[in-house]
Amino acid sequence: MRALHRRAIEVVNSGQPKAGASLLRRALAESGWPERTSPLTARLLGTLAAAEVALGNTGEALRLLDHADDVAAPEDRALMLSQRALVSVLVGRMDDALAHFDDAIAVLRRGEDRAALARVLLNRGMLHQIAGRVRLALADLDQCARIGGSLGAVDGMPRTVAKAVHGRGQCRVLTGDIPAALRDFDIAAAVYADQGEGMLVVLAADRARALLAAGLPSEAATELDAALRRFPRLRMTQEHAEAELTMARANLAAGYHADARRWAARARRRFRRRGNHTWAAVAELTMLRADFDGGRRTAGIARGAARLAERLRTLGLRIDAEAAALLAARTTIALGDLTEARALLAGRDRPGAPLEVRLLRRIALAELGAAAGDRATTFAHARRGLALLRDHRGRFGSLDLQTGTTSLGGELASAGLAAALDSGSPEVVYRWLERTRAQAFRFRPVRTPADEQTVDAVAELRHHARQARAAELAGSHDPVAQRRCTQLEREIRARGWRVDGTGELTTEASFGELTAELAASDSVLVSYLTDGSRLLAQVVGDGRAALLRLGDPAAVHEAIARLRSDLDAACGRWLPTGLRQAIDLSIRHQVATLTEHLLDPLLDLVGDHNLVLAPTRGLSAVPWNLLDPLRGRPVTVTPSPSTWVTAHRAPRPSGPVLLVGGPNLDHATDEVDRLAEIYPDATVLDGPYATVEATLKDIDHRGLAHFACHGHHEQENVLFSRLDLVDGPLMAYDVHQLAAVPEHVVLSSCDTGRAVVRAGDEILGFTAALLYSGSRTVVSAVARVDDTAVVEVMTAYHRAIARGVPPGRAIAEATQTDTPMPFVCFGSGD
């Protein structure tokens, strides 16, 4: 029986309660229970109670505990208290659970069973974590790990220590230290891998919560998809319901409000079936948040959230209670009841509250200021919230996470910018745009450590990507290679999430610094922005500043999509005369539409100056040089004005030149040969010499690098947008690992200027990777280019560069051809 009991404990603790319960009932039957008892009976009943509650059988668990109390020996008192506490946690009776854990720990500290003490400390630590008492949780978990570590491999202590590390990761999610949390989860996973899939599924759900806290809801949903398919087989109903609730929050963060409500309702039903009304209340809060975020602002939501706040407070969930009170306050503000809102918002930030709750308080207070006509209050709270987010972002070394976190401050940014627009001050509008746009560019890049596993994964990815590309060129596809590429890309990307940030950031350029730099370069800045459904432009330069309302955003985005499709269709292929004429006509129509909506209202202010454009959202895909008023005019596109000022102040590139000609591109050798005549001292990598290794070795400290290579923009995983070289792809991931990048880069083929634009106009893609890593100017195309015509364009461009013509002017002059050349000059433009 003792062997069966030990085995059952192992199975239950590894996340397999159904199998464990079967073993325990077998042991009880062998002991003769209920007709007779043994010294082991109480322990068997207590462990079976824990297994039954994990399976959702709460009534049966409580009945078993009552039987265990009746037959327990005095030395088993601590164990019975611990098991009753654990059952109380799983049914949501948090105060009862804490009292039972405290009593059990007091008994165990007087005894010699150190393994039992470690396990109870683990469970109390998890209770503190659920209730938001992070400091107390970490104290218990650290003590558990120390005791467990000192006991070695006895009594399943390695797994207990792994659970303590897992719990520490959960606490770090609450404190916002996502890289450290993910590292802790990796440590726990290495132990869980030998213990069965149960704990690995729980860990996957916790990893999803970490990604959600980092502003990556789609990645969180991917983690949850796999976990949710496995929970039914494992019959882990509590964990299953918690994962459903996390999926609801992921959908909420992604803006899918109806789906979020459905997932939360499913979780609530599952919690109620378990008799866990505490967690059911948390699910109900998520349902109300989905209604609110979906546009409902009703008195019913306000009353429901206020009642729920009181209920959650009574249940011991202080953080969830505060979130409910904040939701009630925001709803009452929307309904115009500012007196009630002030009452709900009374008090201060709760020390140690998660970032999400602190940001919710700031947005509620900013909205209260706006509703009361108190612009200063709105500014103050929006600024404080964005400062919290900035500090949070600084903890991440991964650009993926840095850009993702911007979405967490979307409502704060909107509130601050709306107040700025209402102020009518160009300088105030400028400052708020700078606080809310392309913030990841302000942080010093962090290179991911080249650990052995990552190096091997990158090498394997290059191999499979080359296989997939070879199949594509042969007119077929290799699904095995493509599937493996997807797996490796996710693995490599996830490793980057674990890297800490430095917190070092550059200062924003002041309005005065911007206007001085614009005057020195004879330039005018146009910052495009949105306010609700309005598309606006702030024009700064030539001694003045103005804010203009532009055309219809829907018409603009439709024209951008159609224009890119037309350019791709017309590029480098023979077409019947009628179809060619139809496409050319459509191109002219889309160009005219974009000109009308984006340029015509501001042409008088722009005059004949050089243009610096800071686009928003889909405007990053506009081929500006094709718009008639801009043909032949120097146009530079920048993520933000501060980014342009920083780049513009940097010294002009003066290092050596690198020319790279990629494979399977008919004009590549001709192109690099022509450019080699312009730059006789250049390093040329062409044909079999254009390898990834050689390119990465020779790219360091170059003043100028030119790539005549096929490129691929990966919309779904932009970190792996790439250029094709002879032995595989050179990826955006590789660019992020470089210690130094060329000051000036030209990508002459395909659409490598395209980007994924995240919330806050954070951009990702191959061109963006170069800019983030320090390239001062990047010239690339936002749609496909004609491979034959591009040779002449690039030759003309580099002849101008060699004469000292700035890149913005050089590409403007070189692309004045009959063939549309959708090249854009990104960065500084000079």
ABEGO torsion letter per residue (X at the ends): XAAAAAAAAAAAAAGBAAAAAAAAAAAAAAAGOAABBBAAAAAAAAAAAAAAAAAGBAAAAAAAAAAAAAABBAAAAAAAAAAAAAAAAAAGBAAAAAAAAAAAAAAAAABABAAAAAAAAAAAAAAAAAAGBAAAAAAAAAAAAAAAAAAEABGGAAAAAAAAAAAAAAAAAAAGBAAAAAAAAAAAAAAAAAAEAAAAAAAAAAAAAAAAAAGBAAAAAAAAAAAAAAAAAAGBAAAAAAAAAAAAAAAAAAGBAAAAAAAAAAAAAAAAAAGBAAAAAAAAAAAAAAAAAAGBBBAAAAAAAAAAAAAAAAAGBAAAAAAAAAAAAAAAAAAGBAAAAAAAABEBBBBGBBAAAAAAAAAAAAAAAAAAGBAAAAAAAAAAAAAAAAAAAAABABAAAAAAAAAAAAAAAAAAAAAAAAAGBAAAAAAAAAAABGAAAABBBBBBBBBAAAAAAAAAAAAAAAAAAAAAAAGBBBAAAAAAAAAAAAAAAAAAAABBBAGBBBBBBBAAAAAAAAAAAGBBBBBBBBBEABBBBBBBEGGBBBBBBBBBAAAAAAAAAAAAAAAAAABGBBBBAAAAAAAAAAAAAAAAAAAAAAAAAAAAAAEABBBBBBBBEAAAABBAAABAAABGBBBBBBABAAAAAAAAABBBBABBBBBBBBBGBAAAAAAAAAAAAABAABBBBBEAABBAAAAAAAABGBABBBBBBBBBBBAABAAABBBBBAAEBBBAAAAAABABBBABBBBABEAAABBBBBBGGBBBEAAAAAAAAGBABBBBBABBBBAAAAAAAAAAAAAAAAAGBBAAAAAAAAABBABBBABBBBEAGX
